[in-house]
């Protein structure tokens, strides 16, 4: 607790020591990681390059679609932007937020459509695709599985040394990329769940 009050959390220290761009023997090195938080109206993405002393942010944003757009137009926009991001930054691995249980069936279907469109683009590009549960990402980044979005954004800002906190959806995507980098460097023998 004192460590957090002093301005340096254990998650930040772990990130600096665990995100190591040099691969372990027998491991495939992924230098550029794409994090993705899919949603029909606001898909967040973030691309990081592993480096020392901290990862470098190559791109981060939210693919926004107005409520007046039909779902098909939103799905087309998501695929178009993701193809452009992949073409520009050449990630070799993508990390997608794991599924959650929606109370509303209609919401679950719409989220599934956005996720499906994104996964198709990632697979089409030949990226290795992994998923991490939202609570696990928050635990890795903030140190608390039920952390608020603002806490995740602030920690992502510190870990990536950004001048300001990213938008919430982009922050979640960057947090996914950072959590994956930590997990792979820690558990190289048993990597995260690949989809």
Backbone as CSV, one residue per row, in Angstrom:
resi,resn,N_x,N_y,N_z,CA_x,CA_y,CA_z,C_x,C_y,C_z
1,UNK,0.824,-1.188,0.000,0.000,0.000,0.000,0.872,1.258,0.000
2,UNK,1.937,1.262,0.804,2.836,2.407,0.838,3.432,2.665,-0.535
3,UNK,3.712,1.586,-1.225,4.296,1.702,-2.551,3.361,2.459,-3.489
4,UNK,2.083,2.159,-3.410,1.105,2.848,-4.257,0.945,4.297,-3.855
5,UNK,0.933,4.560,-2.576,0.792,5.940,-2.118,2.010,6.757,-2.520
6,UNK,3.139,6.112,-2.629,4.364,6.783,-3.021,4.442,7.063,-4.510
7,UNK,3.445,6.625,-5.283,3.413,6.951,-6.699,3.924,5.863,-7.627
8,UNK,4.462,4.797,-7.089,4.943,3.715,-7.951,4.246,2.433,-7.525
9,UNK,3.459,1.904,-8.409,2.752,0.675,-8.059,3.600,-0.537,-8.404
10,UNK,3.282,-1.640,-7.784,4.016,-2.867,-8.084,3.761,-3.304,-9.512
11,UNK,2.585,-3.011,-10.047,2.283,-3.378,-11.440,3.213,-2.640,-12.396
12,UNK,3.501,-1.384,-12.112,4.400,-0.619,-12.972,5.813,-1.191,-12.918
13,UNK,6.280,-1.528,-11.720,7.608,-2.118,-11.590,7.678,-3.456,-12.313
14,UNK,6.613,-4.266,-12.169,6.584,-5.558,-12.846,6.646,-5.368,-14.351
15,UNK,5.900,-4.394,-14.856,5.871,-4.165,-16.301,7.257,-3.812,-16.811
16,UNK,7.962,-2.985,-16.101,9.289,-2.570,-16.554,10.284,-3.724,-16.526
17,UNK,10.108,-4.650,-15.578,11.056,-5.752,-15.511,10.630,-6.938,-16.366
18,UNK,9.334,-7.090,-16.626,8.873,-8.262,-17.359,8.766,-8.045,-18.854
19,UNK,8.569,-6.832,-19.296,8.454,-6.597,-20.721,9.862,-6.503,-21.287
20,UNK,10.297,-7.628,-21.784,11.663,-7.752,-22.272,11.602,-8.172,-23.731
21,UNK,12.090,-7.351,-24.654,11.997,-7.695,-26.054,12.864,-8.868,-26.489
22,UNK,13.792,-9.306,-25.668,14.633,-10.433,-26.072,13.915,-11.738,-25.757
23,UNK,13.762,-12.607,-26.754,13.033,-13.853,-26.538,13.842,-14.855,-25.729
24,UNK,13.121,-15.752,-25.092,13.772,-16.858,-24.399,14.056,-17.952,-25.416
25,UNK,14.941,-18.861,-25.103,15.270,-19.922,-26.064,14.012,-20.674,-26.482
26,UNK,13.856,-20.863,-27.792,12.710,-21.603,-28.312,11.445,-20.787,-28.450
27,UNK,11.443,-19.533,-28.038,10.242,-18.703,-28.098,10.244,-17.873,-29.370
28,UNK,9.059,-17.627,-29.883,8.918,-16.760,-31.041,8.835,-15.324,-30.530
29,UNK,9.692,-14.463,-31.030,9.738,-13.080,-30.564,8.670,-12.249,-31.250
30,UNK,7.843,-11.611,-30.467,6.834,-10.689,-30.983,7.228,-9.293,-30.507
31,UNK,7.679,-8.481,-31.407,8.110,-7.136,-31.057,6.961,-6.137,-31.096
32,UNK,5.980,-6.367,-31.991,4.864,-5.438,-32.159,3.573,-6.171,-31.841
33,UNK,2.839,-5.641,-30.861,1.623,-6.276,-30.359,0.437,-5.337,-30.574
34,UNK,-0.643,-5.884,-31.115,-1.891,-5.148,-31.302,-2.876,-5.584,-30.235
35,UNK,-3.365,-4.627,-29.443,-4.415,-4.887,-28.469,-5.729,-4.410,-29.040
36,UNK,-6.808,-5.149,-28.782,-8.092,-4.830,-29.399,-9.234,-5.044,-28.422
37,UNK,-10.044,-4.000,-28.255,-11.238,-4.043,-27.402,-12.448,-3.820,-28.306
38,UNK,-13.026,-4.916,-28.881,-14.062,-4.752,-29.892,-15.429,-4.345,-29.335
39,UNK,-16.061,-3.450,-30.066,-17.420,-2.998,-29.770,-17.966,-2.379,-31.054
40,UNK,-19.254,-2.488,-31.277,-19.816,-1.997,-32.530,-19.652,-0.489,-32.685
41,UNK,-19.883,0.271,-31.644,-19.843,1.735,-31.736,-18.515,2.346,-31.324
42,UNK,-17.664,1.581,-30.655,-16.378,2.133,-30.215,-15.342,1.052,-29.990
43,UNK,-14.716,0.582,-31.058,-13.670,-0.438,-30.951,-12.337,0.242,-30.659
44,UNK,-11.771,-0.076,-29.515,-10.485,0.494,-29.146,-9.347,-0.371,-29.668
45,UNK,-8.285,0.274,-30.127,-7.094,-0.467,-30.523,-5.857,0.264,-30.048
46,UNK,-4.808,-0.518,-29.833,-3.524,0.043,-29.434,-2.412,-0.852,-29.934
47,UNK,-1.369,-0.254,-30.462,-0.228,-1.007,-30.975,1.010,-0.557,-30.207
48,UNK,1.730,-1.532,-29.650,2.963,-1.225,-28.928,4.127,-2.013,-29.524
49,UNK,5.313,-1.429,-29.395,6.552,-2.122,-29.761,7.330,-2.330,-28.464
50,UNK,7.763,-3.552,-28.233,8.524,-3.833,-27.023,9.892,-3.185,-27.123
51,UNK,10.269,-2.476,-26.073,11.537,-1.755,-26.036,11.906,-1.515,-24.580
52,UNK,13.124,-1.062,-24.373,13.568,-0.707,-23.025,13.831,0.778,-22.969
53,UNK,13.529,1.463,-21.917,13.113,0.956,-20.619,11.619,0.649,-20.544
54,UNK,10.840,1.108,-21.528,9.415,0.803,-21.523,8.945,0.629,-22.965
55,UNK,7.809,-0.058,-23.154,7.291,-0.238,-24.513,6.970,1.113,-25.163
56,UNK,7.044,1.128,-26.484,6.768,2.337,-27.255,5.361,2.214,-27.858
57,UNK,4.573,3.270,-27.750,3.242,3.285,-28.349,3.362,3.695,-29.810
58,UNK,2.937,2.820,-30.711,2.989,3.120,-32.138,1.686,3.750,-32.621
59,UNK,0.570,3.290,-32.066,-0.739,3.818,-32.461,-1.745,3.476,-31.377
60,UNK,-2.737,4.334,-31.227,-3.839,4.063,-30.308,-4.991,4.984,-30.659
61,UNK,-6.182,4.407,-30.682,-7.363,5.195,-31.025,-8.624,4.358,-30.794
62,UNK,-9.750,4.979,-31.105,-11.040,4.300,-31.039,-11.702,4.413,-32.399
63,UNK,-12.175,3.296,-32.912,-12.925,3.291,-34.166,-14.365,3.604,-33.799
64,UNK,-14.756,4.845,-33.975,-16.088,5.285,-33.561,-17.073,5.230,-34.723
65,UNK,-18.263,4.758,-34.425,-19.347,4.709,-35.409,-20.580,5.364,-34.784
66,UNK,-21.145,6.366,-35.452,-22.317,7.059,-34.906,-23.516,6.121,-34.740
67,UNK,-24.389,6.417,-33.789,-25.577,5.582,-33.564,-26.510,5.527,-34.781
68,UNK,-26.390,6.495,-35.674,-27.267,6.519,-36.852,-26.815,5.528,-37.929
69,UNK,-25.579,5.038,-37.844,-25.087,4.093,-38.839,-25.719,2.717,-38.631
70,UNK,-25.985,2.022,-39.756,-26.453,0.642,-39.667,-25.303,-0.225,-39.157
71,UNK,-25.652,-1.375,-38.615,-24.620,-2.272,-38.083,-23.637,-2.697,-39.171
72,UNK,-24.146,-2.971,-40.365,-23.262,-3.423,-41.444,-22.222,-2.362,-41.790
73,UNK,-22.607,-1.095,-41.740,-21.659,-0.013,-42.033,-20.592,0.074,-40.938
74,UNK,-20.996,-0.135,-39.698,-20.034,-0.128,-38.588,-19.039,-1.280,-38.728
75,UNK,-19.537,-2.458,-39.077,-18.661,-3.622,-39.239,-17.661,-3.394,-40.366
76,UNK,-18.119,-2.788,-41.462,-17.225,-2.477,-42.577,-16.152,-1.482,-42.147
77,UNK,-16.534,-0.493,-41.352,-15.576,0.511,-40.865,-14.519,-0.134,-39.971
78,UNK,-14.959,-1.024,-39.070,-14.029,-1.715,-38.172,-13.002,-2.497,-38.983
79,UNK,-13.474,-3.257,-39.969,-12.542,-4.062,-40.771,-11.592,-3.183,-41.583
80,UNK,-12.105,-2.094,-42.132,-11.277,-1.192,-42.942,-10.159,-0.572,-42.107
81,UNK,-10.513,-0.028,-40.951,-9.505,0.624,-40.102,-8.482,-0.389,-39.602
82,UNK,-8.935,-1.563,-39.161,-7.995,-2.565,-38.660,-7.034,-3.027,-39.750
83,UNK,-7.514,-3.190,-40.962,-6.615,-3.553,-42.065,-5.549,-2.480,-42.261
84,UNK,-5.952,-1.215,-42.194,-4.999,-0.113,-42.348,-3.958,-0.113,-41.227
85,UNK,-4.404,-0.337,-39.993,-3.499,-0.355,-38.839,-2.499,-1.498,-38.972
86,UNK,-2.979,-2.671,-39.353,-2.103,-3.831,-39.509,-1.102,-3.593,-40.635
87,UNK,-1.566,-3.034,-41.736,-0.677,-2.755,-42.866,0.417,-1.762,-42.463
88,UNK,0.047,-0.738,-41.703,1.013,0.299,-41.333,2.029,-0.156,-40.284
89,UNK,1.566,-0.878,-39.266,2.439,-1.181,-38.123,2.968,-2.606,-38.091
90,UNK,2.441,-3.493,-38.912,2.936,-4.863,-39.048,3.046,-5.638,-37.726
91,UNK,1.979,-5.667,-36.899,2.055,-6.495,-35.689,2.112,-7.973,-36.077
92,UNK,2.659,-8.789,-35.206,2.708,-10.229,-35.450,1.777,-10.991,-34.522
93,UNK,1.274,-10.296,-33.524,0.368,-10.926,-32.564,-0.714,-9.917,-32.188
94,UNK,-1.922,-10.442,-31.949,-3.042,-9.596,-31.516,-3.643,-10.186,-30.250
95,UNK,-4.081,-9.299,-29.365,-4.695,-9.703,-28.114,-6.066,-9.052,-28.045
96,UNK,-7.089,-9.887,-27.885,-8.470,-9.415,-27.886,-9.051,-9.619,-26.494
97,UNK,-9.881,-8.673,-26.072,-10.539,-8.821,-24.780,-11.410,-10.064,-24.793
98,UNK,-11.312,-10.863,-23.746,-12.090,-12.095,-23.638,-13.572,-11.812,-23.533
99,UNK,-14.354,-12.823,-23.833,-15.806,-12.691,-23.810,-16.304,-12.441,-22.392
100,UNK,-17.392,-11.717,-22.312,-18.047,-11.494,-21.033,-19.478,-11.995,-21.169
101,UNK,-20.168,-12.134,-20.066,-21.540,-12.611,-20.102,-22.491,-11.432,-20.083
102,UNK,-23.217,-11.255,-21.189,-24.152,-10.139,-21.294,-25.525,-10.584,-20.809
103,UNK,-26.179,-9.718,-20.071,-27.534,-10.013,-19.594,-28.532,-9.878,-20.737
104,UNK,-28.231,-8.990,-21.671,-29.137,-8.701,-22.771,-28.682,-9.475,-24.011
105,UNK,-29.550,-10.324,-24.542,-29.197,-11.149,-25.695,-28.864,-10.297,-26.913
106,UNK,-29.613,-9.235,-27.142,-29.368,-8.360,-28.289,-27.971,-7.727,-28.203
107,UNK,-27.592,-7.289,-27.021,-26.264,-6.712,-26.820,-25.182,-7.752,-27.095
108,UNK,-25.396,-8.969,-26.628,-24.423,-10.039,-26.849,-24.250,-10.327,-28.337
109,UNK,-25.334,-10.312,-29.082,-25.261,-10.574,-30.521,-24.482,-9.465,-31.222
110,UNK,-24.790,-8.217,-30.884,-24.109,-7.082,-31.514,-22.618,-7.089,-31.181
111,UNK,-22.277,-7.360,-29.924,-20.865,-7.434,-29.531,-20.164,-8.579,-30.260
112,UNK,-20.881,-9.698,-30.418,-20.317,-10.840,-31.128,-20.035,-10.527,-32.590
113,UNK,-20.906,-9.722,-33.201,-20.689,-9.331,-34.593,-19.425,-8.479,-34.731
114,UNK,-19.248,-7.514,-33.846,-18.061,-6.655,-33.888,-16.801,-7.472,-33.628
115,UNK,-16.871,-8.349,-32.669,-15.727,-9.212,-32.348,-15.405,-10.118,-33.534
116,UNK,-16.425,-10.686,-34.154,-16.225,-11.562,-35.302,-15.572,-10.846,-36.478
117,UNK,-16.034,-9.620,-36.746,-15.447,-8.834,-37.839,-13.971,-8.574,-37.564
118,UNK,-13.658,-8.206,-36.329,-12.267,-7.936,-35.957,-11.413,-9.198,-36.043
119,UNK,-11.920,-10.304,-35.517,-11.160,-11.557,-35.544,-10.891,-12.016,-36.979
120,UNK,-11.857,-11.804,-37.868,-11.664,-12.190,-39.268,-10.510,-11.415,-39.897
121,UNK,-10.428,-10.116,-39.606,-9.329,-9.296,-40.142,-7.992,-9.761,-39.581
122,UNK,-7.947,-10.045,-38.281,-6.705,-10.494,-37.649,-6.245,-11.830,-38.234
123,UNK,-7.185,-12.750,-38.409,-6.853,-14.061,-38.972,-6.423,-13.927,-40.430
124,UNK,-7.111,-13.078,-41.170,-6.781,-12.826,-42.574,-5.344,-12.323,-42.724
125,UNK,-4.899,-11.520,-41.759,-3.541,-10.959,-41.795,-2.490,-11.952,-41.293
126,UNK,-2.919,-13.100,-40.793,-1.981,-14.123,-40.333,-1.408,-13.880,-38.955
127,UNK,-2.057,-13.033,-38.150,-1.563,-12.756,-36.800,-1.890,-13.907,-35.867
128,UNK,-1.013,-14.140,-34.889,-1.365,-15.029,-33.786,-2.372,-14.253,-32.949
129,UNK,-3.452,-14.909,-32.531,-4.521,-14.218,-31.809,-4.690,-14.856,-30.433
130,UNK,-4.688,-14.022,-29.411,-4.892,-14.465,-28.035,-6.024,-13.658,-27.418
131,UNK,-6.589,-14.195,-26.348,-7.584,-13.418,-25.608,-7.244,-13.456,-24.127
132,UNK,-7.572,-12.363,-23.467,-7.368,-12.256,-22.024,-8.652,-11.700,-21.423
133,UNK,-9.101,-12.290,-20.342,-10.316,-11.846,-19.653,-10.110,-10.441,-19.084
134,UNK,-11.155,-9.608,-19.104,-11.036,-8.233,-18.596,-10.488,-8.149,-17.165
135,UNK,-10.936,-9.016,-16.282,-10.457,-8.976,-14.895,-8.964,-9.289,-14.811
136,UNK,-8.511,-10.199,-15.659,-7.098,-10.571,-15.653,-6.229,-9.416,-16.148
137,UNK,-6.742,-8.665,-17.124,-6.016,-7.493,-17.627,-5.895,-6.449,-16.522
138,UNK,-7.006,-6.170,-15.844,-6.988,-5.177,-14.763,-6.043,-5.606,-13.640
139,UNK,-6.044,-6.890,-13.336,-5.151,-7.404,-12.304,-3.694,-7.197,-12.709
140,UNK,-3.385,-7.473,-13.976,-2.000,-7.345,-14.459,-1.546,-5.894,-14.508
141,UNK,-2.430,-4.988,-14.883,-2.044,-3.590,-15.098,-2.161,-2.757,-13.828
142,UNK,-3.278,-2.905,-13.115,-3.537,-2.066,-11.940,-3.232,-2.797,-10.635
143,UNK,-3.300,-4.131,-10.681,-3.097,-4.899,-9.457,-4.392,-5.215,-8.750
144,UNK,-5.539,-4.912,-9.390,-6.849,-5.133,-8.793,-7.829,-5.477,-9.917
145,UNK,-8.426,-6.675,-9.864,-9.278,-7.175,-10.934,-10.570,-6.442,-11.172
146,UNK,-11.003,-5.625,-10.207,-12.251,-4.880,-10.375,-11.976,-3.377,-10.513
147,UNK,-10.802,-3.030,-10.980,-10.419,-1.620,-11.121,-11.330,-0.900,-12.115
148,UNK,-11.505,0.386,-11.893,-12.311,1.225,-12.789,-11.512,1.559,-14.038
149,UNK,-12.235,1.934,-15.110,-11.591,2.292,-16.378,-10.576,3.431,-16.204
150,UNK,-10.906,4.395,-15.361,-10.005,5.532,-15.156,-8.668,5.079,-14.573
151,UNK,-8.703,4.116,-13.659,-7.465,3.608,-13.059,-6.625,2.877,-14.105
152,UNK,-7.284,2.126,-14.980,-6.573,1.424,-16.058,-5.919,2.454,-16.986
153,UNK,-6.671,3.482,-17.360,-6.143,4.525,-18.241,-4.937,5.226,-17.656
154,UNK,-5.000,5.556,-16.369,-3.878,6.239,-15.712,-2.643,5.352,-15.649
155,UNK,-2.851,4.060,-15.367,-1.717,3.152,-15.279,-1.095,2.919,-16.659
156,UNK,-1.929,2.793,-17.683,-1.433,2.646,-19.053,-0.609,3.886,-19.425
157,UNK,-1.111,5.052,-19.050,-0.396,6.305,-19.318,1.000,6.264,-18.688
158,UNK,1.086,5.834,-17.451,2.376,5.778,-16.754,3.300,4.723,-17.352
159,UNK,2.751,3.542,-17.632,3.573,2.449,-18.139,4.159,2.759,-19.516
160,UNK,3.392,3.486,-20.331,3.843,3.817,-21.685,4.425,5.224,-21.775
161,UNK,4.475,5.915,-20.635,5.004,7.281,-20.555,4.337,8.200,-21.575
162,UNK,3.002,8.173,-21.596,2.221,9.026,-22.489,1.986,10.373,-21.823
163,UNK,1.829,11.407,-22.610,1.620,12.745,-22.051,0.241,12.886,-21.404
164,UNK,-0.730,12.100,-21.856,-2.058,12.115,-21.243,-2.668,10.726,-21.332
165,UNK,-3.675,10.492,-20.506,-4.332,9.181,-20.506,-5.086,8.987,-21.822
166,UNK,-4.996,7.802,-22.406,-5.731,7.543,-23.647,-7.244,7.503,-23.389
167,UNK,-8.020,7.607,-24.454,-9.477,7.445,-24.347,-9.750,6.053,-23.761
168,UNK,-10.873,5.880,-23.049,-11.121,4.607,-22.342,-10.991,3.345,-23.193
169,UNK,-11.567,3.316,-24.390,-11.496,2.105,-25.212,-10.069,1.856,-25.709
170,UNK,-9.356,2.913,-26.076,-7.963,2.775,-26.499,-7.091,2.349,-25.318
171,UNK,-7.372,2.868,-24.131,-6.620,2.485,-22.928,-6.803,1.000,-22.638
172,UNK,-8.034,0.510,-22.790,-8.285,-0.918,-22.582,-7.497,-1.757,-23.582
173,UNK,-7.433,-1.307,-24.828,-6.695,-2.032,-25.866,-5.194,-2.045,-25.562
174,UNK,-4.656,-0.897,-25.157,-3.235,-0.826,-24.793,-2.952,-1.702,-23.572
175,UNK,-3.885,-1.723,-22.626,-3.729,-2.567,-21.437,-3.683,-4.040,-21.830
176,UNK,-4.480,-4.438,-22.808,-4.450,-5.818,-23.299,-3.066,-6.159,-23.864
177,UNK,-2.523,-5.251,-24.678,-1.198,-5.485,-25.268,-0.134,-5.589,-24.180
178,UNK,-0.182,-4.699,-23.199,0.791,-4.725,-22.099,0.654,-5.992,-21.255
179,UNK,-0.585,-6.378,-20.958,-0.816,-7.583,-20.153,-0.313,-8.820,-20.888
180,UNK,-0.513,-8.860,-22.193,-0.022,-9.998,-22.976,1.510,-10.050,-22.931
181,UNK,2.145,-8.906,-23.090,3.611,-8.865,-23.043,4.115,-9.366,-21.694
182,UNK,3.458,-8.978,-20.615,3.850,-9.438,-19.284,3.653,-10.938,-19.158
183,UNK,2.493,-11.418,-19.603,2.147,-12.829,-19.450,3.092,-13.723,-20.248
184,UNK,3.391,-13.335,-21.463,4.271,-14.140,-22.305,5.683,-14.171,-21.746
185,UNK,6.165,-13.037,-21.250,7.524,-13.023,-20.705,7.613,-13.830,-19.419
186,UNK,6.503,-13.924,-18.703,6.492,-14.648,-17.436,6.236,-16.141,-17.643
187,UNK,5.325,-16.467,-18.556,4.902,-17.855,-18.739,5.186,-18.317,-20.158
188,UNK,6.412,-18.230,-20.554,6.765,-18.569,-21.925,6.448,-20.027,-22.256
189,UNK,6.553,-20.892,-21.296,6.287,-22.309,-21.552,4.803,-22.541,-21.804
190,UNK,3.932,-21.903,-21.038,2.486,-22.029,-21.205,1.913,-20.650,-21.537
191,UNK,1.905,-20.272,-22.819,1.433,-18.945,-23.180,-0.056,-18.777,-22.929
192,UNK,-0.568,-17.526,-23.010,-1.975,-17.282,-22.775,-2.843,-18.044,-23.780
193,UNK,-4.136,-18.018,-23.539,-5.093,-18.739,-24.381,-5.114,-18.183,-25.795
194,UNK,-4.773,-19.041,-26.743,-4.766,-18.645,-28.146,-6.112,-18.998,-28.759
195,UNK,-6.625,-18.086,-29.613,-7.901,-18.376,-30.268,-7.740,-18.391,-31.765
